[in-house]
Amino acid sequence: MITVYGIPNCDTVKKARAWLTQQGFQSSFHDFKKQGVPAALLPIWLGEFGRDKLVNRAGTTWRKLEDAAKAAVIDDASATVLMLAEPSLIKRPVVCWPDGSWTLGFSAELFEISAQNAPK
């Protein structure tokens, strides 16, 4: 099963979910706002992508943070605390593919490669 993690009103998440549906893939959706950020997965995501990619510093949520909160993100532990407190800071979508691989963000090319071995 493909699992998409994110926020339902995020345009990139919408594009990713629509692409999966159009290609005939079934997926489950984990809503950060309703279900929370899965804390046990954050170390995996940090290992896969690194905090500089996982923490979305280009988004509105980051820009609204106080400078002290931004400056406090100095390592994975401090990034984890902030992402748990502000789920919108996580770049989206984070996708777990059936083979156990992970992707961050959406592009049709990236999803085509990742979905090659996924059952429909």
C-alpha positions as CSV (number, residue, x, y, z in Angstrom):
1,M,0.0,0.0,0.0
2,I,1.2,3.5,-0.8
3,T,0.8,5.9,2.1
4,V,0.7,9.7,1.6
5,Y,1.5,11.9,4.6
6,G,0.5,15.5,4.6
7,I,-2.2,18.1,4.8
8,P,-5.3,17.7,2.6
9,N,-5.5,21.4,1.5
10,C,-1.9,21.5,0.4
11,D,-1.8,21.9,-3.4
12,T,1.2,19.6,-3.7
13,V,-0.5,16.9,-1.7
14,K,-3.6,17.3,-3.9
15,K,-1.5,16.9,-7.0
16,A,0.2,13.8,-5.7
17,R,-3.0,12.1,-4.6
18,A,-4.7,13.0,-7.9
19,W,-1.7,11.5,-9.9
20,L,-1.9,8.3,-7.9
21,T,-5.7,8.0,-8.5
22,Q,-5.3,8.8,-12.3
23,Q,-2.6,6.1,-12.6
24,G,-4.9,3.6,-10.9
25,F,-3.0,3.3,-7.6
26,Q,-4.7,2.9,-4.3
27,S,-3.3,4.8,-1.4
28,S,-4.0,5.7,2.1
29,F,-3.7,9.2,3.4
30,H,-2.3,10.3,6.8
31,D,-3.5,13.8,7.7
32,F,-1.1,15.6,9.9
33,K,-3.8,18.0,11.1
34,K,-6.2,15.2,12.2
35,Q,-3.9,12.3,13.0
36,G,-0.8,14.2,14.0
37,V,2.7,13.8,12.8
38,P,3.9,10.2,13.4
39,A,6.7,10.9,15.8
40,A,8.2,7.4,15.2
41,L,8.7,8.2,11.5
42,L,10.5,11.5,11.9
43,P,13.9,9.9,12.5
44,I,13.4,7.8,9.4
45,W,12.4,10.9,7.4
46,L,15.3,12.9,8.7
47,G,17.7,10.1,7.8
48,E,16.2,9.8,4.3
49,F,16.0,13.5,3.4
50,G,17.9,15.5,6.0
51,R,16.4,18.3,8.0
52,D,17.3,20.9,5.4
53,K,14.9,19.3,3.0
54,L,12.3,18.0,5.4
55,V,11.7,21.3,7.2
56,N,10.0,23.6,4.6
57,R,11.7,26.9,5.1
58,A,10.0,28.4,2.0
59,G,6.5,28.1,3.4
60,T,4.2,30.5,5.2
61,T,4.4,28.6,8.5
62,W,8.2,29.1,8.6
63,R,8.0,32.8,7.6
64,K,5.5,33.3,10.5
65,L,7.8,31.8,13.1
66,E,9.7,34.1,15.4
67,D,13.4,34.5,14.6
68,A,14.3,32.7,17.8
69,A,12.3,29.6,16.9
70,K,14.0,29.6,13.4
71,A,17.4,30.0,14.9
72,A,16.8,27.2,17.4
73,V,16.6,24.6,14.6
74,I,20.2,23.5,14.9
75,D,20.0,19.7,14.8
76,D,17.6,16.8,14.2
77,A,16.3,16.9,17.8
78,S,15.4,20.6,17.6
79,A,13.9,20.1,14.1
80,T,11.8,17.2,15.5
81,V,10.4,19.3,18.3
82,L,9.4,22.0,15.9
83,M,7.9,19.7,13.3
84,L,5.8,18.0,16.0
85,A,4.6,21.4,17.2
86,E,4.0,22.8,13.7
87,P,3.1,20.0,11.3
88,S,2.8,22.5,8.5
89,L,6.6,22.9,8.6
90,I,7.1,19.5,7.1
91,K,7.6,19.5,3.3
92,R,4.8,17.6,1.6
93,P,3.9,15.1,0.7
94,V,6.0,12.4,2.3
95,V,5.2,9.1,0.6
96,C,5.9,5.6,1.6
97,W,6.0,3.2,-1.3
98,P,5.2,-0.5,-1.1
99,D,8.9,-1.4,-1.4
100,G,9.6,0.6,1.7
101,S,11.2,3.5,-0.1
102,W,10.3,7.1,0.6
103,T,9.9,10.2,-1.5
104,L,9.5,13.9,-0.5
105,G,7.5,16.4,-2.6
106,F,5.8,15.6,-5.8
107,S,6.8,15.4,-9.5
108,A,5.3,13.1,-12.0
109,E,8.7,11.9,-13.0
110,L,9.6,11.1,-9.4
111,F,6.4,9.2,-8.8
112,E,6.7,7.3,-12.1
113,I,10.1,6.0,-11.0
114,S,8.9,5.2,-7.5
115,A,5.6,3.5,-8.6
116,Q,7.3,1.2,-11.1
117,N,7.0,-1.8,-8.8
118,A,3.9,-0.8,-6.9
119,P,0.8,-2.9,-7.3
120,K,-2.4,-1.2,-8.6
